[in-house]
């Protein structure tokens, strides 16, 4: 990821990193998404997307509901 944004200004880098993080999040690649959000905050802390990334970097994967257990009497 570092190489992908190396030559970009902060605005473009911030947008690219955030879009990548969102793509990872939407496809269920939680660790990759978290890494991107953290990189965004480190690389471009003043970018507009950084504020949106703050709460997302600590999310966890959605919890699947447990199957309903029934007791047969």
C-alpha positions in Angstrom: 0.0 0.0 0.0 2.9 2.3 0.7 4.1 2.0 -2.8 0.6 2.6 -4.3 0.3 6.1 -2.7 4.0 7.1 -2.6 3.8 9.7 -5.4 0.3 11.0 -4.6 -0.5 14.2 -2.8 -2.3 13.8 0.6 -5.8 14.4 -0.9 -5.5 11.7 -3.5 -3.7 9.3 -1.2 -6.4 9.8 1.5 -9.2 9.1 -1.0 -7.5 6.0 -2.4 -6.7 4.5 1.0 -10.2 5.1 2.2 -11.8 3.6 -0.9 -9.6 0.6 -0.6 -10.5 0.2 3.1 -14.2 0.4 2.3 -13.9 -2.2 -0.4 -12.1 -4.6 2.0 -14.8 -3.9 4.6 -17.7 -4.5 2.2 -16.2 -7.8 1.0 -15.6 -9.1 4.6 -11.8 -8.7 4.6 -11.9 -7.1 8.1 -8.2 -7.2 8.9 -7.2 -5.7 5.6 -9.8 -2.9 6.1 -8.6 -2.2 9.6 -5.0 -2.0 8.3 -6.0 0.5 5.6 -8.0 2.7 8.1 -4.9 2.7 10.4 -2.6 3.5 7.5 -4.9 6.4 6.4 -4.8 7.8 9.9 -1.0 7.6 10.0 -0.4 8.8 6.4 -3.0 11.6 6.2 -4.4 12.4 9.6 -5.8 15.7 8.5 -7.7 14.3 5.5 -11.5 14.5 5.5 -11.8 10.7 5.3 -9.6 10.2 8.4 -12.5 11.4 10.6 -14.7 8.7 9.1 -12.0 6.1 9.5 -11.6 6.6 13.3 -14.5 4.6 14.4 -14.1 2.0 11.7 -10.6 0.9 12.6 -11.8 -0.8 15.7 -14.8 -2.6 14.3 -15.1 -6.3 14.4 -16.7 -8.7 11.9 -20.4 -8.9 12.2 -21.6 -11.6 14.6 -23.6 -14.3 13.1 -26.7 -15.2 15.1 -26.6 -18.4 17.0 -28.9 -21.2 15.9 -32.1 -21.4 17.9 -32.0 -24.4 20.2 -35.2 -26.1 20.9 -35.9 -28.7 23.6 -38.0 -31.6 22.8 -40.1 -32.7 25.7 
